[in-house]
Structures are given as structure tokens and as C-alpha cells.
């Protein structure tokens, strides 16, 4: 009779921006050491978003690209004569600097993980031989299992990532949903339907927000994007519309770039 697995999910910290390469390195090490029964999986949690840009060849200020090739992360659509839409899909790390490892917590597996290039530690380990503790966050465990308590979210699992995305914008394969007749995303239709009702109010709100002078040291609330619902402190001003904000994520201070529309001063 085979032994029942007691593997659990743990969080490893990495140098920022190296999460994907660390996962590839660790998986290669697992294969080389034949540790597949001890280190079962490793993932990074990401959020998929889409940015729309309109190019009008009739407008001399628009620089129309010489080629308009579709790829996994870029979709081009012809709207009208000389007018094109570019949809750029971006996957960003929801928890920068963290990867998630499903493993048996024993000396051999722990040694293999913590001695992987660019892994800087394991959350819950205080050093001096103390073993780390498994994840207890319900939200993260749900995501790693391909679930979400948010009905508006869709979860797509790839070999190296768990990707959270808007259910209205992406299908079950994680592909952008476009209306073939109107060449619009679902969210664009939604915006169009509400503009006539809320357009004036939104314009006033945006005008008011543009008058706010954000300064270094200001505490701000994030109201949209991957970090919506979190608060942070402005540490650097890039220009009048973009800021670097320090945000605490899982006990670690992370620098994120945000625009003016995503921020409001904390009360």
C-alpha cells in the first residue's frame, strides 16, 4: 500500500522579478534529484488584465505600427476604415517576491528548496533549524486549488502559475473574449451602457482627483487593479500621474507602480 501524502503548501521568498525563473530552476532540481514524491508542485499566483489602445491612421498624431501581429498576449482588431484596437494582455504577480511550493516537510526537501538560487527564505522559518509552517490563508489555498470565493473571478491553472482573471473578460482557457460583431470586449460594452447614466458624475470625480496633490509620505488607499483594497505610503513620485507606493503584502514591504486614478488619500 502506498503511503498517503502529507504534502502541504508553503511560501518561499525570492528576489523580486525572478519568481518564474526560480520555479523553473526548482523544478529542474526536483527532476535531477528524483524528488517528485517530496516536492510535488510549485506555482506563482498571478493576475491577468487587459489594456486597450486605439490607433487611428486618420489622426496624424497616432503612430501606427508597421506590423500588427496577433500573439498569445497581443490581439489586434480592425474597428473601421483606418481605425484599429490593440488589446495587450498582462500577467502580473499578485504577491511579488513569493512562490508557493507543495512539499513534504522533511530535511532533504527543505534543504533542496532553501538552497535553490534566488530563494531567499521560507515564510514561517525562524532559522536555527526551526521548520516553516504551511499556508493558513484561505484565499491563497483556494487559488492554489483552482477556486475563488469571488463570483466575478475565473481561475486558470498552468504548469507554473495560478492565474486569477475577470470572468467577463476571459474564457475558461484564459483567452480574451471579444464580440466578433462589434469588436469590443465585454467590459467595453458594460462601460458604454453606463456612460450615459454616470458619465457626468465620473467626470467630476476624475476632475477632483486630478486636483489632489499627492506627496511623498502620503498614506493612500488603492481602489483598483491587482492591489485594490490595500493601503500604502507614497515613496516616490515618477510624474504627476504615476507614483511608487510601498505596500505591505504578507509581512513584506513591496514597491508597486500605480497611477493617479488608482489612488485616493486615506482618511
Secondary structure, DSSP 8 states (H G I E B T S, - for coil): -------EEEEEEE-TT-HHHHHHHHHHHHHHHT-TTTEEEEEEEEEEEEEEEEEETTSTT----S-----SSEEEEEEETTEEEEEEEEEEESSTTEEEEEE--SHHHHHHHHTSTTEEEETT--BTTB-------HHHHHHHTT--S-TTEEEEE-SSEEEEEETTTB-TTS-B-EETTTTEEHHHHHHHHHHHHHHHHHHHHHHHHHH----TT-EEEE-SSTTTT-EEEEEEE-SSSEEEEEEEETTEEEEEEEEGGGEEE--
